[in-house]
Amino acid sequence: MTPKNKLVSFRISHDEYVRLREACSSVGARNISELARAAMNRMINSTVDPSLSSDATLGLHGQVLDLRSKLDDVANDVERLARAVGSR
């Protein structure tokens, strides 16, 4: 996966912010950015069957997407280290 270097910004009300923080807790997201990224990836990739769209399923799917992203980051780090060691 490519580095995350783009920023998307939008304003929300205080009530929306509180609901997003509560949603983070209920699905296990570390922060609103993680929750929003997982939700947008779900929407863009359309990988969740609408009949399975319970909060628990969506939360697990978000966590899987986050883990996939982290694994990609680790793979990129390993490749970078391997190149550095190989160039010595």
C-alpha positions in Angstrom: 0.0 0.0 0.0 1.2 3.5 -0.7 1.9 5.9 2.1 -1.0 7.9 3.5 0.0 11.4 2.5 -3.4 13.0 1.5 -5.7 14.8 3.9 -9.4 15.0 3.7 -11.1 17.5 6.0 -14.7 18.4 6.7 -16.6 20.0 9.5 -19.1 18.2 11.8 -21.3 19.3 14.6 -20.5 18.6 18.3 -23.2 16.0 18.4 -21.9 14.2 15.3 -18.4 14.3 16.9 -19.7 12.7 20.1 -21.5 10.0 18.1 -18.3 9.3 16.1 -16.3 8.9 19.3 -18.9 6.5 20.6 -18.8 4.6 17.4 -15.0 4.3 17.7 -15.4 2.7 21.1 -18.2 0.3 20.0 -16.3 -1.0 16.9 -12.8 -0.9 18.4 -11.4 1.9 16.2 -8.5 3.7 17.7 -9.7 7.1 16.5 -12.1 8.8 14.1 -9.6 8.8 11.3 -9.4 5.0 11.5 -13.2 4.7 11.7 -13.7 7.0 8.7 -11.0 5.3 6.6 -12.5 1.9 7.2 -16.0 3.2 6.4 -14.9 4.8 3.2 -12.9 1.8 2.1 -16.0 -0.4 2.7 -18.1 2.0 0.6 -15.6 2.3 -2.2 -14.7 -1.4 -2.3 -18.3 -2.6 -1.7 -16.9 -5.8 -0.1 -19.5 -6.1 2.6 -22.7 -8.0 1.7 -25.6 -5.6 2.6 -27.4 -8.5 4.3 -24.5 -8.8 6.8 -24.2 -5.1 7.6 -24.6 -5.4 11.4 -22.5 -3.1 13.5 -20.4 -6.0 14.7 -19.8 -7.2 11.1 -18.9 -3.7 9.9 -16.7 -3.2 12.9 -14.8 -6.4 12.2 -14.5 -5.5 8.6 -13.0 -2.1 9.5 -10.5 -3.9 11.7 -9.6 -6.3 8.9 -9.0 -3.3 6.6 -6.9 -1.6 9.2 -4.8 -4.8 9.7 -4.4 -5.2 6.0 -3.1 -1.6 5.8 -0.7 -2.2 8.7 0.6 -5.4 7.1 1.2 -3.5 3.9 3.1 -0.9 5.8 5.2 -3.7 7.5 5.9 -5.3 4.1 7.1 -1.9 2.8 9.4 -1.5 5.8 10.8 -5.0 5.4 11.5 -4.3 1.7 13.2 -1.0 2.5 15.4 -2.7 5.2 16.3 -5.5 2.8 17.4 -3.0 0.2 19.4 -1.1 2.8 21.1 -4.2 4.0 21.7 -5.4 0.4 23.3 -2.2 -0.6 26.1 -2.5 2.0 
